[in-house]
Amino acid sequence: MDDLLAGLGPDASRMWSDLIGRLTGPMTFRLILQPAMAAFYAARDGLKDARSGKPAYFWSIMSHPSEGTRLLREGWHAVLRVILLGAVMDIVYQVMVFRRVYPLQLAIVVLTLAFVPYLLVRGPANRIARWMHSHRTATTP
């Protein structure tokens, strides 16, 4: 792995080392807080999707490319507060640890901790809610 990173140059090696270094040290609580908040918003939106009869979110993005941009924009807007809070927390972390801000690392961290969990949770929340609703109506006399 080190050989691969060395081939990408010193900046890439430092970047990956810095990203992995975030797993320990100051402000590690955000590694749990940000994905948890994104999952909360995703579950909320997945339940709304189920109530309105919309298909699973990520599946819709992949299977309907014409709607993909609109759906991604909708998801981005839904987790915007989590993304902004994540950006502020990572900027504080970078200033504390590195004494400067690396924008690419900021983007990677924020997208990984906030938007990716949203993409992964919204669809399953929709499907679980639909399954529970159909199971409830099937067992009701």
CORKAGI-V323611 format. One record per residue. SS is DSSP state (@ for helix, = for strand, . for the rest). Layout:
SS / SS
//
This chain:
. / @ / @ / @ / @ / @ / @ / @ / . / @ / @ / @ / @ / @ / @ / @ / @ / @ / @ / @ / @ / . / . / . / . / . / . / . / . / @ / @ / @ / @ / @ / @ / @ / @ / @ / @ / @ / @ / @ / @ / @ / @ / @ / @ / @ / @ / @ / @ / @ / . / . / . / . / @ / @ / @ / @ / @ / @ / @ / . / @ / @ / @ / @ / @ / @ / @ / @ / @ / @ / @ / @ / @ / @ / . / @ / @ / @ / @ / @ / @ / @ / @ / @ / @ / @ / @ / @ / @ / @ / @ / @ / @ / @ / . / . / . / . / @ / @ / @ / @ / @ / @ / @ / @ / @ / @ / @ / @ / @ / @ / @ / @ / @ / @ / @ / @ / @ / @ / @ / @ / @ / @ / @ / @ / @ / @ / @ / @ / @ / @ / @ / @ / @ / . / .
//
